[in-house]
Amino acid sequence: MTFTEMSEKIGAVRIEVTAQDAPLNLDEHRAASGVSDMAHRAILKSARKMGANPREWRAGFDAIPADRFLKIEVWIGHRWEIVDKSSAFMMAEEAETAEARVDDNAKPAS
């Protein structure tokens, strides 16, 4: 599936976070995650074809609360559009994060 096909079917979003929240470069992430060399090369090739620099990308394995997102962009048509933090998407995400924190705090200590 091409990027265009994927974005039309399920959407495409990119989220900018701090280096502390995404501590691994792509090579470190590949080694830690077990992504195959073939899949890794395909990601790099596809990214470069679209004009991205995957060497600037960072990754991690831990969930990051929405209130720590620096920027969110959604692929619309043929370009990335910045999502306003007051959008319905962000408000729903923040409410879900707050609800999860309440649930975690309500659990009895083990």
Helices and strands as residue ranges (DSSP letters): H 3-9, E 13-16, H 26-33, H 37-49, G 54-56, G 66-68, E 71-76, E 79-82, H 88-106
